[in-house]
Amino acid sequence: MYSVQYGTQTIAYDIVRKPKLKNTYINVDRDGVTIKANDRVSEREIEAFVLKKAAWILKHLQSYKARAEEGEIQTGSRLYYLGKSYYVELIKEEHRNVEVKFIHSKFIIKAPQKVSQTALHQAVDAFYKEKATEKILPLAKKWSEQMQLSPAHISFRKANKRWGSCSHTNRISFNYQLMKLPTACIAYVIVHELAHICHKNHSSEFWTLVGKYMPDYREMEKRIKGFEKVF
């Protein structure tokens, strides 16, 4: 990996040598900047070429950054997990399925070369659902025993506006994207839905019960609304 300073910004780039090329080319995509040149072009000449095209390169890099901020999953984009935003490294390989792992404080996503954004988002959703099952079920069991309220069933699904729900038959459903929130906020949502086993509305009795086990529930509500603005 090479780099050059342009004003206050650093442009990092890779060099790919192709002997048959007559000219030097720049490629800017979601993975960064690649310079393609033949063996006769020196590194100093390539650096000068990058500086000459720096404004154009930065414009295109900013475009990819904006797309990432709009939700596109690529190397350099960010995903939330347990209340923090983590770097994504997208590794493309031939003949493989999409695989999402959280390792050493970053997301590593392995995918085929021509993977779609739909497939990537589905894989990330599957990761959140797996982690929700793994982490939320034990928490729900703990709070259920403490509150002495037992749901008839617990399930996980994706929802756009609700973090959880409790049916009239006391079946609780959690939005598996809860895994984006801090553990304290997840615990609040669990307590909230368990309280609905006793009170099917948001009456004063309901909030009294929630406050008994989660005295800072108002603060939790504010924190969750804050996260909703950035998701």
FENCOR-V352582 format. One record per helix or strand. SS is the DSSP state (A for helix, B for strand). FROM is the first residue (numbers start at 0). LEN is the number of residues. Records with the same first field share a line. If there is no record, write none. Layout:
SS = FROM-LEN / FROM-LEN
This chain:
B = 1-5 / 8-9 / 24-5 / 31-6 / 77-4 / 83-9 / 98-5 / 105-6 / 152-5 / 163-3 / 170-5
A = 42-10 / 53-16 / 116-31 / 175-5 / 182-13 / 203-10 / 216-12
